Every structure is written in structure tokens, then in C-alpha cells.
Amino acid sequence: MLPTPIILIIHQAKQASQYEQMLEKTGAKVHTATSFEQANELLSFLHPDLIILAASMPSGDGHLYGQQIRAALVQPRPVLVLLQNSTDVCERISLFRYGADDVLPDGIDKKELAFRVMAHLRRRQEEFSNPLTQLPGPNVIKRMLEQCLVSDKPWAAMSVDLNKIRVYNETYGDLAGDQLIKALGAILIDAADDEDFVGHIEADDFLVITRSEQPERKAERICQQFDNISNRFYPRGDIERGFLISTGRGGIRRRIPLISIAIGIVSRSRRFQSYVDVLTTSRDYRYLAKKHNGSSWVSDSSLPLQRQTASGRHNTIISQDEKKISRILVIEPDGAMACLLQETLALEGYLVQVTNSAGDAFDLLRNEARPDLILLESNLADRQMDGWKLCRCLKDNDEFRNIHLVMVTSNPDQTRALEAGADLYLPKPFDMSLLLNEVSLLLT
């Protein structure tokens, strides 16, 4: 489904009525004005896709008014079709200098006019499509949301994008990333019903408008379909390893999960001020979906509920997002380094606990409030379990696996750290500002 085209006819009453009756049969919403004053009033709030303007009007010169339209209306500018009585070729050609996109004889056959108008609207639709996926672009999305905001029918907007697409592009190239984006677009089209709308804003940013009363089910199906095909976009070795490695400054290595999608859902039941409000709010919920592992969706439904699908994917229906202070557990056998990390992180506003052994770390994890992030040294004071084994145990434990884990160590084996399950490897010695930046990125 696409937004209803809007056409404005500026002509004398009789001719305007005749053209209106024919053009309404094309499915467009047609408005008429019999004077420039009336047209100005309509254009103060109306954003037509196409304007049909008589070159000769009792209230003035249509040629000059056409110039005013070109100068006054902001992008996207409507298609301007001038109707001219004269059969003089030179005179009709001169009308293009006044800004006309097409010049037709006034009194043209109504059916021919309708087909010409449809051709202009089709070309306009193609012009406003995303060049990669050929899906409707930002201008069409804006129009669609504006029509939804004044509609009495139920609807929901779903903001969809890919997680970690930048790292995927850095690893395999932009061309491979484009193929992944096109695949996501195809999945969204396949999941859409006849009355649904699928738009492509930019890069990997999509918007789906659905009339379904259960958009969460549609979002779940989209997640499943994407997960079913995503492995096709990786070499076998990367699939077997289960993650990508991103390189940062200062010797940093990041463990990046394989590509997944995030969906934020907002419904008509909320009070939106404008189409921008719909976009930003749905993106906010999409951002919350990114906090879960794998492909996930988050909805603005008023009932607070969290569930886990059979595939292990967490999805959330929330009423509001509460901010909290992040907790960090530092597992560091060097007393001076532990003290430095505790004081520095506390100054940044984090709640910090410190221990030097694996056993004490497990006691804190089981008996204290769960941390959001763990800083771990591989060489621990605990004789029974070193940092490598502790890292694996934490990531294999369903209760603790979602805690961000940073291996801060003097051991140069970065691959071992990431294969043990660490989200990030930071070699000692390191710049404290670099650590703070990485911690902030993981916790936001």
C-alpha cells in the first residue's frame, strides 16, 4: 500500500469539476480551487503531489502563478501541469520557462489527462524511491505517516534495522552489506499484507506501517525469517566461530555477534504530534531491542511483559524505560590497579565492586545486585580457576551470559580472550580514557 496521491486543480469551476470527476477514478484525492486566492489558502496546509493549472484564469495570469508556485513550495516540489488554449508551438514551449513540467491543451480528453497524470505520479514515485531497494523513500514515508495520523483506522509503525552492519561492511565490503540490506527489504515485503506499507529511509533503516491488530506477531515472523537466511551471508569459518572480530585503537579487539535485526513498534494508541514523533519514538523502542542478543523486537504496548521465544530470543513489551545507574564488577589481582579502576569508574558515576579471585566473584554475582559489566584479568589469585576459565563459565551460564565482559589483561593472546567469550579484549598497559570510552559504548 502506498499513500494516496493528492492532486490540486486550479481552474474555472466547470472545467475543474469535470477534471475532478475523472481524476478521482484514479484513486487520487482531488482538491479544486477556482481562484489564486483560494489556491493559496489550500497550499498553506496542503502538500499536493501534482498541480493542474490553467494558464488563463479570470483572476490573473496562470503563467506567473506557476512561477510563484515553483519559488514558494519547498521540496519535494509537486509536478506542475499547465493547461494552455493556444496551439502555437513556440508559445507552449515558452511555458516550460515558467516552470511547467508538462504543457497540455486545455480541453484535453479527460481519459488522456488521467493517464498522463498517472504517468507523472508513477515517475514521481520512482524518483522518491530508494535506489538500492526501489522501496519508497523518506518523502513517501513522510506522506504515509501524515495520512495515518489523521486516519481513523488502526495502524502500527515498525522501525527496522540491522545490528552491527558497520562491522559487517568493514569485514566483507560495502557491496556485501548492500546485498544484506536488499535481503532485509525483500523479507519485509514478503511479510507485509496488502494494506501494509514498507519504506526504506536510508542505509539499513526501514519503516513498516501495518494495519494488523497484532504487529508483534508480524515482528516475530520477520525476525525468524531473517535469522533463517542470515547465515548465507557469511563464510563457513565465521559461522563456525560464531562471531566477527573488530579492531580498534590501542590494540583493542571486539567480539561482534553475527548480524541480526532490531524492531521497535509503536501504535496509533499513542498521541503523536507529527510524523517525526512517530519516527523518533519507534527508533527509541528499536534501540531498546538492540540490548537483547540476536534478532529482537520491542513494543510500546501498555502491558508490561517480557517473554522468551522458543528460539531463545528475548522480546519485550514495555510501558516506559527507567534509567538506572550501571554496576561494574572489577576482578583484578593487582591491588593498585584494582584501586585505580574502582576510583576512576566511580568518578564516572558507576557503582563499582572489586575482588581478586574467581570464587569471590561468584559469591558477589550470586548474592549481590547483578553487574552490567565485568572487567576481568586473566591471571587471577584463585588457584582453582583462572580468568580464561571464569570467562567461559560466565558466558556458558544462562544467568550471567548477558553481562558485558571485558578482558583487561597483559596476556597478548587476543584470540583466546574472544573465543573464551569476552566481548572486548583490552591489552595492558592501556590509556584510561580509552577504557572509559569502551565501557560507555558497551553500557549505552
GIRAVEN-V158499 format. One record per residue. N is the residue number from 0. RES is the residue in one small letter. PSI is psi as a letter, one per 40 degrees, with the letter a starting at -180 (* if undefined). D_LAST is the distance of its C-alpha to the last C-alpha in Angstrom with 1 decimal. Layout:
BEGIN
N:RES:PSI:D_LAST
N:RES:PSI:D_LAST
END
This chain:
BEGIN
0:m:h:36.2
1:l:i:36.0
2:p:i:36.1
3:t:h:39.7
4:p:i:41.2
5:i:h:42.5
6:i:h:45.9
7:l:h:47.7
8:i:h:51.5
9:i:h:53.3
10:h:i:57.0
11:q:i:60.1
12:a:d:60.1
13:k:d:62.2
14:q:d:60.5
15:a:d:57.0
16:s:d:57.9
17:q:d:59.3
18:y:d:56.3
19:e:d:53.9
20:q:d:55.7
21:m:d:55.4
22:l:d:51.8
23:e:d:50.5
24:k:e:51.8
25:t:e:49.1
26:g:e:46.4
27:a:i:45.4
28:k:h:45.1
29:v:h:47.9
30:h:i:48.5
31:t:i:51.7
32:a:h:52.9
33:t:e:56.5
34:s:i:56.0
35:f:d:53.7
36:e:d:53.0
37:q:d:51.9
38:a:d:49.8
39:n:d:48.0
40:e:d:47.3
41:l:d:45.8
42:l:e:43.7
43:s:d:42.2
44:f:e:40.0
45:l:i:40.8
46:h:g:39.1
47:p:i:41.7
48:d:d:41.3
49:l:h:44.9
50:i:h:47.7
51:i:h:51.4
52:l:h:53.4
53:a:h:57.2
54:a:d:58.5
55:s:h:61.3
56:m:i:60.6
57:p:d:62.9
58:s:e:60.3
59:g:a:59.9
60:d:h:59.2
61:g:d:56.5
62:h:d:56.2
63:l:d:55.0
64:y:d:52.8
65:g:d:51.1
66:q:d:50.4
67:q:d:48.9
68:i:d:46.6
69:r:d:45.4
70:a:d:44.7
71:a:d:43.1
72:l:h:40.8
73:v:i:37.4
74:q:i:35.7
75:p:h:36.0
76:r:h:39.7
77:p:i:42.0
78:v:h:44.8
79:l:h:48.0
80:v:h:51.2
81:l:h:54.5
82:l:h:57.7
83:q:h:60.8
84:n:d:64.4
85:s:i:65.9
86:t:e:66.8
87:d:h:67.0
88:v:d:64.7
89:c:d:64.2
90:e:d:63.3
91:r:d:60.7
92:i:d:59.2
93:s:d:59.0
94:l:d:56.7
95:f:d:53.9
96:r:d:54.0
97:y:e:53.2
98:g:e:49.9
99:a:i:50.9
100:d:d:49.2
101:d:i:52.3
102:v:h:55.8
103:l:i:57.9
104:p:h:61.3
105:d:h:61.4
106:g:e:63.1
107:i:i:61.3
108:d:h:61.6
109:k:d:59.0
110:k:d:58.0
111:e:d:57.6
112:l:d:55.5
113:a:d:53.2
114:f:d:52.8
115:r:d:52.1
116:v:d:49.5
117:m:d:47.8
118:a:d:47.9
119:h:d:46.2
120:l:d:43.5
121:r:d:42.9
122:r:d:42.7
123:r:d:40.3
124:q:d:38.1
125:e:d:38.2
126:e:d:37.4
127:f:e:34.2
128:s:i:33.0
129:n:h:30.3
130:p:d:32.4
131:l:d:30.5
132:t:e:30.7
133:q:e:33.3
134:l:i:31.4
135:p:h:31.4
136:g:a:29.2
137:p:d:27.5
138:n:d:30.8
139:v:d:32.0
140:i:d:28.7
141:k:d:29.0
142:r:d:32.6
143:m:d:31.8
144:l:d:29.2
145:e:d:31.6
146:q:d:34.3
147:c:d:32.1
148:l:d:31.4
149:v:e:35.2
150:s:i:36.0
151:d:e:37.3
152:k:i:36.2
153:p:i:33.2
154:w:i:30.2
155:a:i:26.6
156:a:h:24.2
157:m:h:21.9
158:s:h:19.2
159:v:h:19.1
160:d:i:17.6
161:l:i:17.2
162:n:h:14.3
163:k:f:14.5
164:i:d:17.5
165:r:d:17.2
166:v:d:17.8
167:y:d:20.5
168:n:d:22.2
169:e:d:22.1
170:t:d:23.7
171:y:e:26.3
172:g:i:26.7
173:d:d:26.1
174:l:d:29.2
175:a:d:27.9
176:g:d:24.6
177:d:d:26.8
178:q:d:28.7
179:l:d:25.6
180:i:d:24.7
181:k:d:28.4
182:a:d:28.3
183:l:d:25.5
184:g:d:27.5
185:a:d:30.6
186:i:d:28.9
187:l:d:27.8
188:i:d:31.4
189:d:d:32.9
190:a:e:30.9
191:a:i:31.9
192:d:i:35.0
193:d:d:37.7
194:e:e:36.3
195:d:i:32.7
196:f:h:31.2
197:v:h:29.0
198:g:i:27.7
199:h:h:25.9
200:i:d:24.0
201:e:i:23.1
202:a:b:21.9
203:d:f:20.4
204:d:h:19.7
205:f:i:22.3
206:l:h:23.4
207:v:h:25.7
208:i:h:27.8
209:t:i:29.7
210:r:e:32.5
211:s:i:32.0
212:e:e:31.9
213:q:g:29.6
214:p:d:26.8
215:e:d:24.8
216:r:d:27.7
217:k:d:27.5
218:a:d:23.8
219:e:d:24.6
220:r:d:27.5
221:i:d:25.5
222:c:d:23.0
223:q:d:26.0
224:q:d:27.9
225:f:d:25.1
226:d:d:24.7
227:n:d:28.5
228:i:e:28.8
229:s:d:25.7
230:n:e:27.4
231:r:e:30.1
232:f:e:27.8
233:y:i:27.6
234:p:i:30.3
235:r:d:31.5
236:g:d:30.4
237:d:d:26.7
238:i:d:27.1
239:e:d:28.8
240:r:d:26.2
241:g:e:23.4
242:f:i:20.7
243:l:i:20.6
244:i:h:20.2
245:s:h:18.3
246:t:h:19.7
247:g:i:18.1
248:r:i:19.9
249:g:f:21.2
250:g:e:22.0
251:i:h:18.5
252:r:h:18.7
253:r:h:15.8
254:r:h:16.6
255:i:h:15.7
256:p:i:16.7
257:l:i:19.5
258:i:i:19.0
259:s:a:18.2
260:i:i:17.7
261:a:h:15.5
262:i:h:17.5
263:g:h:16.9
264:i:h:20.2
265:v:i:21.7
266:s:i:25.3
267:r:e:28.2
268:s:d:28.3
269:r:i:25.7
270:r:h:27.1
271:f:i:25.8
272:q:d:27.1
273:s:i:27.1
274:y:d:26.1
275:v:d:23.1
276:d:d:22.0
277:v:d:22.3
278:l:d:20.3
279:t:d:17.3
280:t:d:17.3
281:s:d:17.6
282:r:d:14.7
283:d:d:12.5
284:y:d:13.8
285:r:d:13.5
286:y:d:9.7
287:l:d:10.0
288:a:d:12.5
289:k:e:10.3
290:k:e:8.8
291:h:i:12.5
292:n:h:14.5
293:g:a:17.0
294:s:h:18.1
295:s:i:17.1
296:w:i:17.7
297:v:h:16.7
298:s:i:19.4
299:d:e:20.0
300:s:i:23.2
301:s:e:24.3
302:l:h:24.8
303:p:h:21.9
304:l:h:22.2
305:q:h:20.4
306:r:i:22.4
307:q:h:22.5
308:t:i:24.7
309:a:d:27.5
310:s:e:25.6
311:g:e:22.9
312:r:h:20.3
313:h:h:18.4
314:n:i:18.5
315:t:h:17.8
316:i:h:19.8
317:i:i:18.2
318:s:d:19.7
319:q:i:16.8
320:d:h:13.2
321:e:h:13.3
322:k:i:10.9
323:k:i:11.3
324:i:h:11.3
325:s:i:9.6
326:r:i:12.6
327:i:h:13.6
328:l:h:16.9
329:v:h:18.8
330:i:g:21.7
331:e:h:23.9
332:p:d:27.7
333:d:h:28.2
334:g:d:28.5
335:a:d:28.0
336:m:d:24.9
337:a:d:23.5
338:c:d:24.4
339:l:d:22.9
340:l:d:19.5
341:q:d:19.7
342:e:d:20.7
343:t:d:18.3
344:l:d:15.2
345:a:d:16.8
346:l:d:17.4
347:e:e:13.7
348:g:e:13.5
349:y:i:12.7
350:l:h:15.3
351:v:h:17.0
352:q:i:19.8
353:v:h:22.0
354:t:i:24.6
355:n:e:26.7
356:s:i:27.8
357:a:d:26.8
358:g:d:29.0
359:d:d:27.4
360:a:d:23.9
361:f:d:25.0
362:d:d:26.6
363:l:d:23.5
364:l:d:21.5
365:r:d:24.3
366:n:e:25.3
367:e:i:22.3
368:a:h:19.0
369:r:h:16.9
370:p:i:14.3
371:d:d:10.7
372:l:i:11.5
373:i:h:15.0
374:l:h:16.5
375:l:h:19.8
376:e:h:23.0
377:s:d:25.4
378:n:g:28.5
379:l:i:28.5
380:a:e:31.3
381:d:h:31.8
382:r:d:34.8
383:q:d:34.2
384:m:h:30.7
385:d:a:29.0
386:g:d:25.4
387:w:d:25.9
388:k:d:27.4
389:l:d:24.9
390:c:d:22.0
391:r:d:24.0
392:c:d:24.9
393:l:d:21.3
394:k:d:20.3
395:d:e:23.6
396:n:h:23.2
397:d:d:22.0
398:e:d:20.8
399:f:e:18.5
400:r:d:17.7
401:n:e:14.2
402:i:h:13.1
403:h:h:11.4
404:l:h:14.4
405:v:h:15.0
406:m:h:18.8
407:v:h:19.7
408:t:i:23.4
409:s:e:26.6
410:n:h:27.6
411:p:e:27.7
412:d:g:27.5
413:q:d:24.1
414:t:d:25.2
415:r:d:26.1
416:a:d:22.7
417:l:d:21.0
418:e:d:23.8
419:a:e:23.4
420:g:e:20.0
421:a:i:17.7
422:d:d:14.4
423:l:h:15.1
424:y:h:18.4
425:l:h:18.7
426:p:i:22.4
427:k:i:24.0
428:p:i:24.9
429:f:i:21.6
430:d:h:20.5
431:m:d:18.4
432:s:d:16.5
433:l:d:15.6
434:l:d:14.3
435:l:d:12.2
436:n:d:10.7
437:e:d:10.1
438:v:d:8.7
439:s:d:6.1
440:l:d:5.5
441:l:d:5.8
442:l:e:3.8
443:t:*:0.0
END
